[in-house]
Amino acid sequence: MSVQEIADQADMIVAGYAFKVLEDHIEITDLNNLSKTAVIQNDELVESVMSDEEDAIVMKYYNRNKDLLKETVNA
């Protein structure tokens, strides 16, 4: 997939990270490096190929915006 395709399918983009809500988890992709991805399930980071620093950043963005993300998906 291209950056444009991932961005188009994202439910939320924050600071270059695309968040895509799926049935039982959320996939996060770094739009600046598509090989860096993570998965959040039940508000916890369960998989990641990002650095520890990026994991912390992604979780910070998620926690700040999860209510908006849920509203967007349920709209």
DRENDO-1510 file (C-alpha; in Angstrom, 1 decimal, always signed):
<recs>
REC; n; res; u; v; w
REC; 1; MET; +0.0; +0.0; +0.0 .
REC; 2; SER; +1.1; +3.5; -0.6 .
REC; 3; VAL; +1.1; +6.4; +1.9 .
REC; 4; GLN; -1.9; +7.9; +0.1 .
REC; 5; GLU; -3.9; +4.7; +0.4 .
REC; 6; ILE; -3.1; +4.2; +4.0 .
REC; 7; ALA; -4.0; +7.9; +4.8 .
REC; 8; ASP; -7.2; +7.6; +2.8 .
REC; 9; GLN; -8.3; +4.6; +4.8 .
REC; 10; ALA; -7.3; +6.0; +8.2 .
REC; 11; ASP; -9.9; +6.9; +10.7 .
REC; 12; MET; -7.6; +9.4; +12.3 .
REC; 13; ILE; -4.2; +10.9; +11.5 .
REC; 14; VAL; -2.1; +12.5; +14.2 .
REC; 15; ALA; +1.4; +13.9; +13.7 .
REC; 16; GLY; +2.1; +11.5; +10.8 .
REC; 17; TYR; +0.6; +8.4; +12.4 .
REC; 18; ALA; -2.4; +6.8; +10.7 .
REC; 19; PHE; -4.9; +5.1; +13.1 .
REC; 20; LYS; -7.3; +2.6; +11.5 .
REC; 21; VAL; -10.0; +1.0; +13.6 .
REC; 22; LEU; -10.8; -2.6; +12.8 .
REC; 23; GLU; -13.2; -5.0; +14.4 .
REC; 24; ASP; -11.2; -5.9; +17.5 .
REC; 25; HIS; -8.1; -3.7; +17.3 .
REC; 26; ILE; -6.5; -0.5; +16.0 .
REC; 27; GLU; -3.7; -0.5; +13.5 .
REC; 28; ILE; -1.2; +2.4; +13.6 .
REC; 29; THR; +1.2; +3.1; +10.7 .
REC; 30; ASP; +3.9; +5.7; +10.6 .
REC; 31; LEU; +3.3; +7.5; +7.4 .
REC; 32; ASN; +6.9; +8.6; +7.2 .
REC; 33; ASN; +8.1; +4.9; +7.4 .
REC; 34; LEU; +5.4; +2.4; +6.4 .
REC; 35; SER; +7.4; -0.5; +7.9 .
REC; 36; LYS; +6.8; +1.0; +11.4 .
REC; 37; THR; +3.5; -0.3; +12.6 .
REC; 38; ALA; +1.7; -1.1; +15.9 .
REC; 39; VAL; -1.5; -2.6; +17.2 .
REC; 40; ILE; -3.6; -1.5; +20.1 .
REC; 41; GLN; -6.2; -3.8; +21.5 .
REC; 42; ASN; -8.3; -3.1; +24.6 .
REC; 43; ASP; -6.4; +0.2; +25.1 .
REC; 44; GLU; -3.1; -1.6; +25.3 .
REC; 45; LEU; -0.2; -1.8; +22.8 .
REC; 46; VAL; +0.0; -5.5; +22.0 .
REC; 47; GLU; +2.3; -5.5; +18.9 .
REC; 48; SER; +4.9; -3.1; +17.6 .
REC; 49; VAL; +7.8; -2.8; +15.2 .
REC; 50; MET; +8.5; +0.8; +16.4 .
REC; 51; SER; +11.0; +2.0; +18.9 .
REC; 52; ASP; +10.1; +2.2; +22.6 .
REC; 53; GLU; +10.0; +6.0; +22.2 .
REC; 54; GLU; +7.6; +5.8; +19.3 .
REC; 55; ASP; +5.5; +3.3; +21.2 .
REC; 56; ALA; +5.1; +5.9; +24.0 .
REC; 57; ILE; +4.3; +8.6; +21.5 .
REC; 58; VAL; +1.7; +6.5; +19.7 .
REC; 59; MET; +0.0; +5.6; +23.0 .
REC; 60; LYS; +0.0; +9.3; +24.1 .
REC; 61; TYR; -1.7; +10.3; +20.8 .
REC; 62; TYR; -4.2; +7.4; +21.2 .
REC; 63; ASN; -5.0; +8.2; +24.8 .
REC; 64; ARG; -5.5; +11.9; +24.0 .
REC; 65; ASN; -7.8; +11.2; +21.0 .
REC; 66; LYS; -9.5; +7.8; +21.7 .
REC; 67; ASP; -12.9; +9.3; +22.5 .
REC; 68; LEU; -12.8; +11.3; +19.2 .
REC; 69; LEU; -11.6; +8.3; +17.3 .
REC; 70; LYS; -14.5; +6.2; +18.7 .
REC; 71; GLU; -17.0; +9.0; +17.8 .
REC; 72; THR; -15.6; +9.2; +14.3 .
REC; 73; VAL; -16.0; +5.4; +13.8 .
REC; 74; ASN; -19.5; +5.3; +15.2 .
REC; 75; ALA; -20.8; +8.3; +13.3 .
</recs>
